[in-house]
Amino acid sequence: MKRNNIRFFCLIFSMCLGLQLATAQTVFIKSAKIIFEKKVNIKEQLANNQWLNDEAKEKMGKYRTTNWEYSFNDSTSVYRAKAKESLSDNAFFFSADNTDELFTDFAKSNRMKRKSIMGNDFILKDSIPRLKWKITHDLRKIAGYECRKAIAMINDTVTVVAFYTDEILLKGGPEGFTGLPGMILGLAIPRYNTTWFATKIEAKNVDILNITAPAKGKRTDTEKDFKKMIDLYTRYDDKKNPRKIADIKKELYSLFL
């Protein structure tokens, strides 16, 4: 009887020890910097463009590639273009510093974007959009982290495919996409011929980052200020066929509202 009790307690002890070791190996990240590579398939995107002739399309590289930095702590994040963008195989497009910046305050459920228009920076305020994600059983390794696949819909008909890891606690991601049980490290929107994938995660020995909202830029809080920004943004639009304000706002704020 004593032997059975000893074996039972040894078994329980081994199980508890194994559980503790497994837990110790999983380090949940509360603050880090993630580098995302954004790739746009320009050839597919401009395939039906009437302004470019076939010769120009032929000379074009297939992709336009840029690098973006996503910094976060346990309640806020900021997403901005790297100082020097890499255009990879596409010399058809000129390189320029991009001052666009998206700040998100998850505790207050709002976000703020600095948007560059015709050389002017504007500050736009918005709430965090909510998407209805469908989580699947598919897994994929991204930047050393095991990620689970999820699918959502934006703008009524556009499918978004995301891959997130629950080892990073913040429910954030690139381009303002949020709402999954962890950080989005991979994103694809086939309709827009665009992907975002994490290439580097600086998580070890990173202090809790102090993240602040963008301050440099013209405010758009009043209706008058907002109209000035819209007028500047649509200066070269076809005035006979004006775009809907809702569509313009989607372009200004991000891929969706």
N, C-alpha and C positions, 0 to 999 in steps of 0.2 A: 504493500500500500504506500509506504514511504517513497519507494523507488518511483512509483507512478506519479506521485506528487512532485518529486524532484524533476522528473522528465517534463511534466506539464509546465512547471515554473520556468525551466530552461527554455522550453519552446516559446513561451510568452515573452521572455526576456530577449530572445533572439529576434522575434518578430518586431518588438518595440525598438531594438537597436537598429534593425534594418530600416525601419520607417524613419527613424531620426537621421540616419545617414542619407537616405534618399531625399529627405526634406532639406538637409544641409547642402546638398549638391544643387538644388534649385534656388538660384538667386534672382529674386524679383527686382527688376530695375525700376527705380523711381525717378532717375534723372540721367539724361544722355544727349548726345548729338548723333543724328542719323543723316547720312548722305544718300540722297535719292538721285538716280539717273532717270531723267525723263527723255523718252524717245518718241518722236513723231514721224510716222511714215509719210514723208512729204509727197512721194510719187503717187501713193494711193489717195492722199488728201486732195491733190491737185490734178488728178487724172482727168476730170471733166471740166477743168478750168478753160474758159474760152479765150482768156487774155494771153495765155502762153502758147507759143507754137510748139510743134513736136520736137524741133531741134533744141529748144530751151529745156523742155521736159527731159530730153535724153541726156543733156549735160548735167542735170541735177543729180546730186547724191540721193541715195534712198532715204536716209534718216537725217533728222535734225536732232542733235543730242545736247541736252543742257543738264547741269548738275545743281541740285537744290539742297539746302541744309535745313533740317528740322531739329530744333532744340526744345527740350521740354523738362519740366519738373513735375511734381505730383499734382499740380492744378492748372498750369498754364503752358502754352507752347507758342513758338514763333517759327514760321516757315518762310524762307527767303532764298532768292537765287544766289549762287556763289558769285563772288566778286568777278571772276573771269569765267565766262561761259565757254564750254567746249562744243564746237560745231561739228566735230568728227569729220565725216566724209562729205559734208555739204557746204562747199565754199560759195554756193549760190546765194546764201543769206549772209548779211553783214553781222558781225559780232558787236554787241553793245552791252554796257552794264545795265542790268535790270534792277530797278529799285523797288519793285513790287514786294510786299511783305504782308503776311497774314498772321495776326496775333489772335489767339483763342484763350478765353478764360472759362475753363470748364466749371469752376465753382459758381460762376454767375450766369452760365449758359449764354454767353455772348461772344462775339468776335469783332475784330477791327482790321480793316485792310487799308494799306497804303498802295494806291494805284497810280502809276505814271501814265499821263496822257499828254501828248504833244510837248514833252519836256517839263510838264508840271506835275507835282505830286499832290494827290488828293487823299483825304482820310474818309473812309466809308465805314459806317457802323451797321451791324447786323446781328441777329440772333443765330445760334447754332442750328443748322437744318437737321431735321430728324428723318432718317431713312428706315424703311422696313427691310431689314436684312434677312436673308434665308441662309442659315449656316448648313454646310454640307459635311460629308465625312472625308472629302478629299484633302490630302496633306501635301505640303511642298516645303522644301528647305530653302530659306532665303537668308543670306548673310549669316549663316551658321545657326539660325533659329528655325525650329519646326513650326510651320504656319498652317492654319486651317482655312479652307476656301469658303467664301460667302458671296452671295449674289444679291444685288439690289437694282432698283429701277430709278432713273432720274428723268426729269422732263417728260414724264408719261410713257415714253417708248424706248429710252436709251438704257441698255443693260450695262451694269458696272460689275466687274469681277474683282474681288479683293481677297488678300491673304493676310491673316493677322496672327500674332503670337500673344498668348496670355502670360508670357514671361516678362513682358513689359506692361505694367499695370495701367498706364494712361490709355484711355479709349480714343486715341487720336489717329492721325494719318496725314498723308500729303494732300494738297489742294483743298483742304477743309473737310475731307471725308472722315467721319467719326461714327461712334455708336456701336462698335463691335466690342466683345469682351477682352480687349487688349489693343495693342498697337498694330496698325496696318503697315506691313512692310512691302507689300506688292499690290499693284493696282493696274487694271487694264480696262479701257473703254474701246471696244472694237469699232463702234460706229465712228468714233473720232480718230481712229488709227493711232492711239496714244497709249503708252505704258509708263508706269513709274515703279522702279524696283530699288530697294535699299542695297547699296553696294558696300557700305561701311557703317559700323555702329561703335561709337566711342562711349563705352559704358563702364569700363573698369577704371577705378580711381578717379572718377569724375565727381567733383563737388556738386552739391545741389545748386543748380543754375539759377541765377537771378534774372528773370525774364520780364521785360517791360513792354508796354504797348507802344506802337510807333507814334511819335509826336511831331515829326517834321512833315508838313503838308498842309494844304488848304482844307479847311473844314467844309463839310457838306450837310451840316445839321439842319439848316433852314431850307425851305422850299426854293428860295431865291438862289442860294449857293449851289444846291443840287442841280437846278436848271442850268446854271452857268457851266457846270461840269458836263452835263448831257450835251449842251450846245457845242462845246469844244470837242467832245468825243465823236459827234455825228457831223462835224463840219463839212466833211467831204462825201457825205451820203447823198444818194439820189433823192432830192427833195420831192420829186413826184411820187416816189414810192417809199414813204417813211417807214422805218421799222417800229415795231411795237415797243413801248417803254419796258414792258416785262422782259422782252428778249434782250434789250440793251442792258438792263440791270443784271441779267444772268451772265453776260459777258464781263461786265465790270466787276462784280463781286467774286465770281469764280465760275465753275462749270454749272452750278445750280444754286438756287436760293433755298 
